[in-house]
Amino acid sequence: GVNMDQEAMMESDRLIAVNENDRLVRNVNLSKRNGHTFNKETPRAALHRAFSFFLFDDQDRMLLTQRAGTKITFPNVWTNTCCSHPLYDMTPNEVDVADDAYPMFPGIKHAAVRKCKHELGIAPENLPKEDIQFLTRFHYWAADTVTYGDDTAWGEHEIDYILFLQVNGQVPVDANPDEVSDYKYVSMEEMKDMMEDPDLLWSPWFRGIMNRGGFEWWADLR
């Protein structure tokens, strides 16, 4: 999906469908569109894998991003560094068999590095996979009522893998404007102040992560 627009990726990207125990559901060919469509047949869409990647510099500041206005789900919201999905048909392989892959989850980490290159222009060599830390995963769903109102046809239903990486200095960023409209490094106090600003929108998964241990993990980076 590197050279595709948002609509094209909705059709081409093949998500990894799973059950509530994060076991692969192999007989489902799940497009990105179908994985995020809420309707009478699938009121919460189909459960699939995702990741939320958090990048920190050597001053313990998080790279925060604002999703582009062209994003179909949750446009213009602020969130962690990179949020996306591992996919089928990728090289290296991004389909982890959960029990066998624990705790390294190489497929999820491959996906995070791939999407950081696509969305933020971060060179893969600046994100060493062996240093990316898997913290936990959680099951959530969220309808995009902020963008589309109560009758929204779009939302998220994911097993979300939380990944942290701290690097020396700051990595060069060249954001893709079709994915990211703004970005900044923030301290924990700056983040807390931003989250109290009523004029800023936030992704539901990011709020969920920060409310379920995100700030504690951040404080324990070293």
FENVENSUL-V78893 format. One record per helix or strand. SS is the DSSP state (helix for helix, strand for strand). FROM is the first residue (numbers start at 1). LEN is the number of residues. Records with the same first field share a line. If there is no record, write none. Layout:
BEGIN
SS = FROM-LEN, FROM-LEN
END
This chain:
BEGIN
helix = 6-7, 32-4, 98-4, 106-15, 124-3, 129-3, 145-4, 188-8, 204-16
strand = 14-2, 17-2, 24-1, 30-2, 37-1, 48-9, 62-6, 78-2, 82-3, 87-1, 133-11, 154-13, 180-7, 202-1
END
